[in-house]
Amino acid sequence: MKDSERRSFEMLVRVRDFGETHDGAFAEGSRGRELLAVVKQTVGELEKHGALQSSSRNEGAQGTRGRAGARAELRDDLEAISRTARAMSFETPGIAERFRLPRGNRNDQQLLDTARAFAADAVALRAEFVRHELPADFLTDLDADIAAFETAISTQNRSTETRVAATEAIDTAIERGTDAVRQLDAVVRNKFRDDPASLAAWTSASHVERAPRTKRPTPPAATQPRP
């Protein structure tokens, strides 16, 4: 959660606790009891979505590292095949063009497309590639690295989608819970108008802490000119 969301969440937790402490004060079917139930449900939702958001963020960070590693492995495969094809072109003119790597920065989709093309075109030439000292299972390795890269991309995309959905759900839940607290304010003040202690507890519970102010750096003192 963002800092502002965390402060709103902490307020909702305090309001939930206030409601549980004063549970007997609100009759079944009263508006106060209904609104406190909304706050309690909202806190539960925020705990669930906050955990999902945090988990997906960690998964996304792992996915980024996994994707980078899978990308590097696949690029190494393609560079080895392309390099070998250039050597083979001395005896088989034109073969280097079939295994030429795209110039410039290659995005992930372009890298996958190139890898699939290399895998398909190299099947008929496998023996010649092996004769040039590529491993006998280089095509199997290439297929495995293509699959690993595709999996890494899918995993990272899923974690991003989960995090975005959780963030949206948090925003919606906080808005709903905050609206309930605004309505509760009048209800609670009516209910405890002759109970200063409960009113003070409510004021403290329903207050959203402000973000701490950042101190501005003190400008250096001006030096006095020497006489």
Secondary structure, DSSP 8 states (H G I E B T S, - for coil): --HHHHHHHHHHHHHHHHHHHTGGGS-TT-HHHHHHHHHHHHHHHHHHHHHHHHHHHHHHHHHHHHHHHHHHHHHHHHHHHHHHHHHHTTTSTTHHHHT---SS---HHHHHHHHHHHHHHHSTTHHHHHHTT--TTHHHHHHHHHHHHHHHHHHHHHHHHHHHHHHHHHHHHHHHHHHHHHHHHHHHHHHTTT-HHHHHHHHHHT---------------------
